[in-house]
Each structure stands twice: as structure tokens, then as C-alpha cells.
Amino acid sequence: MEEVAIHTGVSPRTITRVSQEEPIGEPAEVEQSTRDRMGRPGKVQPFEEMVRSWLKAEPDLSGVAVLQRLRDEGYPGGKSAVYETVKALRPPNPPEGIVRFEGVAGEFSQHDFGEHVVEYEEGGSERIHFFASRLKFSRLMRVRLVADQTTETICHSLVEAFCYFGGMPLLAVFDNPRTIVIRRQGAKVTWQETFAQFSAECGFSPMVTWPYHPQEKGSVENLVGFVKSSLFKAHRFKNRADLEEKLAHWHRWANDERECRAIGETPRTRFMLEAPRLRPLRIDPRDYTLCYSRRVRTDGNVEFESRRFFAGYEHVGQTLVLRAAEKTVELWLSTKHVATHPRCPLNGKYSVLPEQREEIFRKKGARPYVKRQLLIDLCPAAEWYMTELRHKRPSHWEEEVERVFALLEVHGEERVRAVLIDAARAGTVGAEYLEAVLEGSARLEVRQ
């Protein structure tokens, strides 16, 4: 004992006490027995064997269900003790293994978003969002810088990636973002309407991973990490233009020069086997639209991207198909074309086509006010002009509005807007001045 005390640095009395204790068995059993000896017995303790049998038969039985069953059996205690008991007695889930597999040529592509904060050498920083795509068989990659992660961005990025690949595979695999999946009940997926229409028109089948199982799309998850480590963290960027240039070089290096460890060759070399299996897009990548369902409001407009597009009072309450292109918005009722508006109206708020204006003037009493509002919405200078006109010519403002609006009908929004801006700068109010300038017989002198 003295020798043990010398080697351990523990007093002989402690060594004597420990040597007289019972040998330690399973640590969990010792911990449980110690817990059982502490304090008063819990109210749930008499029911533990019953709870254990329930959990053995139904491993996924919730704590709430166990509590209700115990109450039916006469349990008088609270819920916290029951939840702790369920947590301690529930059989552990065996670790779920991962089954890895390779896709055949032209079978899968995988897609995901990533982001990274870049510090520019010229000063400032920017949070970069990017959309990553990869063909699973050949590992050919495409990364596109994007502004956001909306459904429209996904669709445009997919078209760009498929054009880069030279075609589409059979399946495109995604995570479960709300921009693609509205809801999921087991294997049943409810797709976001615009994305579903887009994928059908393109001709590929979308597929999403099971929730909480990101390893099912590990290839693209690894791609996002690879993009960050080999591009954003491996290089310094002077500015955004330098970043875009280095991204172009990165594509050549990643696809044509670097040997991929997973396949033992460059993605471009293996892509030669995959290219014949890819299918062409069914849409024109330079001129395609995305579909949205929109209900016509009581004011005859549909809303899209916080802008209003006039459809007509005859369609109030109906659901139209809005087809959004890069610069235009088309409204359709089944196969009937309703209107084509500029996607970004000049006033930035709403669009009423020249041929639609007469329809909104039906109520004669409101006619001058509606015309004035259409003019006011052209620009802040137009609002100043109409305010001055109302106060300087209070008895004739309606006639003045009619004359200015007639100029709008003849010369168009851009020219009338420019003249109104010049009139505001010159402090000149009167339809006659605008008419003279637009006819080329006068010019407005800006006040000094």
C-alpha cells in the first residue's frame, strides 16, 4: 500500500477506502444506481418498465403520447419527468449508412447555391452568390454568379448550365428549397408552379433529395466547397471584374486541366463519353418565358415583382397566365393573348398600354384626374409641374391636362418626360410651352 501511495501520490487512507469499494461494472449502470439513491423516488419511477416496453415496441413513440398513456394509467406527476425518462429509455437509433453510387452517362446533373464574402484589394467587400452545377458522370462543372436565389434565377441558371454542357441529362437533382418544392409528404412532392412548368417545357425531370439527407447530393455539396476553396479562397480579387475574369480561368482549369481524383482523369476527357447522351433543350435559350398565375384585381391590374400591369376590367376576378421574359411581360387567358407590357415600365410602378388608356377613362368625372395621375407618374418633375399647374391656372387646369396628355399620345412617354423635366428646371408652366418645344419652335431656358 505504501508503494502504491508513492507511485500515485495519494494518501494511504484514500487507497484503503477505494480498495474496499465494490468493483465498477458498466458505467451506465453505476450512474443509474447513483441517481436512484439520490433524493426521493420520482413519481415516474414506478412506471419505467411500462415505458420501456412501449418504446421497445414503438421506438418512434413521442413523449407526448407516452405522457398521455401514463395519465391513463394513473400517473400523477408532471410532463418534464416523463420526457426525461423517455429520452433516457428510448432505444438508440443505429447509425444510418451511406450508399454511394455513380450515375451512368447522361443520367444525373446536380445543382445547388453557395455564397462567399469576398474582400477586394481595391477596397470594400461583397457577398457573392453563385449557382453551381455538375454532371455526375463526367464531373464537368459550371458556376454562375447570381444576384439572388429566386425561382427565376434557378431557371435562368439551369438554362445557362445546360447550354454550357451542350445538352440536358435525364434528371436534375436539387435540395428542397421553397423556390422549387412547395411541400413534401413522404415521396410525394408538390412542385413550385413556375418551376414545374419550366422543367416540363425544357424536357428534364426534376428530383429532390430526402429532407435532412444532404449526402444524397454530396457531389454538388462537395462542388460548392470546392468552388470556395479553389476559387474564392485561393485567389485575391482587385474588383468584381477581376473576379469574373478569374472565374472564367477557373472553369478552364477545373474542367480541362485538373485531374479529378474521383474519376482519375480530367472532366473534359470523361465528358467525351457523356456528351452523346445529353439531350437538346426543347426551348430557345435566347427567347423563353417563365409562367406565373396571377388573379386580376378589381382595378384591372395583375401584380408581378411589385409592379402592376393592366389587363382590362373585363378580366377582373379571372386568373391569367403571366409569361415573363427578360424585357417583356405577356398576359394570356388560356390561348387568348391579352396584352404585352414592358417588364420595367418607365415610371417604375405600373404599365398601361396606349391602346388600353381609353378603357380607364370610362368614368367621365374621374377622367381628368386619371389623365393627370398618368402624367404625374412619369417622373418627380411631372408631379411638380402638375402641382404648379393646378395652383397657377385653377380655372383651366383640366384643359391644360388634356393638352399635355394629347402630347403624350402623340410623342410618347420618353419625349414628354424629358420635356417635363426641362420645364421643371426652367420653372415654366403651361401646355403651350410644352407644345412649342415638342414641335421644335422653341426651347426652354433653365433658370440660373
N, C-alpha and C positions, 0 to 999 in steps of 0.2 A: 504493500500500500504506500509505503514511503517512497518507493521507486516511481510509482505512478504519479504521486504528488509532485516529485521533482520534474518529471517529463512534461506534465500538463500545466503545472503552475497553479493547481487547485488545492485547497486545504484538505487535510485528511478527513475532517468531519464531513465535508461535502462528498468525498469519494465514498465514505462509509454509507451515507444516506442513499446515494444513487445506486450503489451495489445491492441495496436491499429492496429496490423497486422491482415490480414485475417487468419482464421483457416487453418491449414495444412491438406490437404486431402491425396491422395495417394502419397507416397514419389517419386515414379517413375514419376508421372505427374508433380510434383513440380520441379524435376530435369530436365525434358524435357523442361518445360516452362522457367526455368532459362537459360538453354542452348540456347533456341530460342531467348532470349533477348540479348545474348552476341554477339557483333560484327555484321558484315554484314551477311545478309542471304546467306547460301550456295547455290551453283548452282544446287545441287541435291534436295534442299528442295521442289521446285515445282513438283517434280516427286515422292515424297514419297508415296502418296496414290496409285500411279500406281504400285510402287514396292511392297507395302503392299498387293495389290490384287494379284500380280503374286505369291508372296510367300505363300499366303493363298491357292491358287490353286495348287501350286507345292512347297511343303515345302523343297524339296531337290534341288531346282534350285541353281546352282552355282553362285558365284559372277561374274565370267567371263561372264556367259550367261546373267545375269542381265545387266552388263555393255554394252554388245553388243546390247541388246534390247533398252536400253536407248539411245545409239548412234543413232539407227534407228529412235527414237522418237525426235531427235534433241538435246539431252543432250550435252552441250558444255564443261563440266568440265573434271577433271581427274579421274583416277580409284580409288585412295585411299578413296575419299569421298564416292564413291559408295559402296566399300567394307565395310566401317564403317556403312553405312546406312543399308546394307543387314544384317550385324551382329546384329544391334540393332532391326531390324524389323522382323527377321526370327522367326517364332513361336517356342517356346522351345519344345524339344522332351520330351515326357513323360518318366519317368524312366522305364527301362526295368526290369520286374520282373524275378525272377529266379524260375524255376520249378524244384524241387528236386524229384528224384525218385530212387528207389532201383532196382538193377538188380536181376534177378532170378538166381538160382544156375547154374553155368557153362556158364553164358551168357557173362560177361564182364571181361576183365583184363585191367588195366590202367598202363601206363608206362611213365616215364619222367627222365630227367637228373637233377642232382644237383651238387653243388660244395661247398666246405668249406675250409678255410685256417686253418690248424692245427699247433699249436706251440708245438714242442716236448720238454719234460722235459730234455732230454739229449742234447738239443741244436738244433737250426735250425727249419725251418718251411717248410710246404709243402701244396700246393693247391691240395686238394683231389677231384677228380671227381668220381661220383657214379651214377649208373643206378638203379632207384627204380621201383619196380613192385608190384602190389597188385591186388588180386582178389576182385572185388567189392562186391560180395555177402558175403563172409566169412571174408573179410579184412585180409586174410593171406598175408604176406609181404615177399619180397625178395630184398635185397640190394647188389649190386655187385660193388666193386671198379674197375674203368676202367682208362685207360691211356688217352683216347680221346673220342670224340663224333661223330665218323665217322659212316657211314652206316654199315661197317663190325662189329664195336663194338656193334651197336644196335642188329644186327642179332645174334652174339655170346651171348650177354646178354639175349636176349629173349629165346634162347635155354636153357641157364643155369637156367633161372627163371622157364620155363615150366617143366624142369626136377625136379626142387625143388618142384614145385606144384604137380608133378605127372601126368601132362597132360595139355592140352590146353582148354581154353574156346572157344566159338564161335567167339567172336570179341575181338580184341586188340585195345585199344584206345590210340591215341598219339596226341601230339600237331602238329604244321605244320612246322617242321624243313626241310631245304632244303635237308638233308640227307635222307628224306622219301618222301617229296612232291616236285615235280619239279615246278608245277604251279597249280593254282586253279581258276576256273571260276564258281562262284556260287557253286552248288552242284557237279560239275564235277571236279574230282581230277585226275591229271596226276602224277602217282607214279614214284618214282625213280626206274630205271630199275632193278637194283640188288635186291632192297628190294621187289619189286613186284614178281620177280622170286622166291625169298626166301620164301615169305609168301605163294605162291602157292604150293611150294614143301613141306612146313611144313604142310599146311592144315588149316590155320586160315585166317580169313578175317580181314584186317586192317581197321581202321576207324579213322578219324581225326576230331578234334573239329573245329568249325567255327572260322575263324580268329577273334582275339580280343574278344573272349568269353572263357577265361580260366576257368570260373566257370563250363563249361560243363565237365571238368575233375577235378573237385575240390577235389575228393578223393585222386588222386595221387599228386595233388598240396599240399594238406594237408600232405601227406606222406613225401614229400621232406622236408617240415618244421618240421614234427615230427622227422625225422631222424636227422636233425640238432640239434634240442632242446634236444632230449632224448639220443643221442649218442655223437655227436661231442662236444656239449656244456656242457653236463652233466658229461663227463669223462675227465681225463687227460691221456695223452699217452706218454710213455717213448720214443718210436720209432715206425717205421712203423709196425714191427712185433707185438708190443703190441696193436696197433690199430686193426690189423686184428684179433687178439685173442679176443679183446673186442667186435668186430663186430659179431663174432660167438656167444658169450654170449648174445649179444643184440637180435639176432634172436630168441633165445630160450625164452628170457624174453618177447619180443614183441608179439610172436605168441602163446606161450604155457602158460605163467604165467599171463600176464596183461589182465584184463578185458576191452574190448573195449566199450567205452560209447555208441557208435552208435548202437551196437547190443546187449549190455547187457551181453556178455559172451566172453570168450577168442576166438580169431580167430580159433585156432585149434579145439575147440569144434564145432563151427559152420561149419568148413571145412568138418566135417564128413558127412554133408548133401550135400556138393558140390562135394566132390571127385568122386562119381559115375557118375557125369555129365561131367567130363572132358574127353577129347578125347586124345588118344596117338598121338605123333608126327609121321609124315609119313617119317621122315628122321632118319638116325642113328646119334644120338648126338655126337658120338665119331669119326665119319668119314663122314663129309659132306663138300660140297664146295659151294662157292658163285660165281655167274656168272657175268661176265663183258663182254661187247662188245668192241673189240679192232680192229682197222684197221691196217693191216700190212704195215709198212713203206717201202720206196724204198731200205733200207738196209736189208730188210728181217726180221726185228725185230718188235715185239709189245712191248709197254711200259706199265709198271704197277709198281706203287709205286716207281717211279724214277729209275727203273731197266729195262733192255732190255732183251727180251727172243727171241731167234732166231726161226723163223717159217719156213724159207726157201724162196728162191727167187720166187718159183712158185706161192706163195700166195701173192705176192706184190699187194697191192690195194684191197685185199679181206678183209672182216670183219669176224674175228674169234670170237668164244666164249672162253673166258679165265675163267677157273674154278679154283678158289684159295682155297686151303686147308691150313692147318696150316704150313706145311713144303714143299708143292709142288705147282706148277702151271701147269695146264693141258691146252693145246691148242686144240680146236676142230673146224672143219669145218663141220657144220651140224652134222651128225652122224659119221664123219671120224675123228679118233684120229690123231693129227698132231705131238705132242711132249709133254713130261712131263719133266719140268725143276725143279731144286731145287728153292724154293721160295727166299732163301737168298744165292746167288752164293758165292763161296769162295772169288772171287775178289771184291764182293760188288757192282759191276756195271752192269754186264750182264752175260748171260749164253748161251754158245754154247755147245751142247752135243757132245761127241766124234764122234758119227756117223754122225754129221752134219758138221764137220770141213772140210771135203773134198770139200763140196759144196762152201765154201767161198774161196777156193784156185783156183778157175777156171781160173782167170786171172794170167797167168804164171809170168808176170813181177812183180805182186804185191805179189806173193806167199811168198817170204822170209820176206817181211815187215809185212804181215798179221800174219805169224807164230811168228815173233818177238813180235808183239803187243800182241798176246795172252799170250806170256810168260811174257812180261813186266807187264801186268795187274794182274799177280798173287800176287804181293806184291811190296813195295818200294825197297826191296833188289834185286828183279829181274830187276828192272829198272836200278839200279846201275850196276849190273852185265852186262847187255846188252850194257850199255854205255861204260864200260871199254873194253868189247869185241870188240866193233866197232873201238875203237881207238888203242888198243894194237895189234889187228890182222885184220887190214883194208883190207887185200887181201883175207882173208879166213873167214870173219865173216858170210857169207851166209852158208858155210859148217858147221860152228860151231852152227849156229841157227838150222840147220836141225838135227844135232846130239842131241842137247838139247831137241828139240821138239819131237824127237823119244823117248827120255826118258819119256817125258810127256805122250805119248801114251801108253807106257808100264807100267809105275809106278803110274800114276795118279797125279792129281793136288796137293794133300796134301803132298805126299812124295817129289816131285820135288820142291815144295815151301819151304819145310823145308831145303832141301839141298842147295838151292839158298841162303837162309838166313845164313846158316853156311858158305857158300863160301864168302858172303859179309863180314861177321865178320872176316874171316881168310884173306881176301884180295886176294883170289885165283881166277884166271880167266882161263878158259879152259874146254872144254867139256870132256876132258879125265879125269880130276879130279872128275867131277860130276859122270861120268860113274863108276869110281873106287869106289866111296863112295856108290853109289846105289847098286853095285854088292857085297859090303861088303869086298872088298880087300884093302880099305884104309879109312882113316878118316882125316878130315880137322882140322888143329891146329889153334885155334884162336890166332891172334896176341896180344901180351901183350902191 
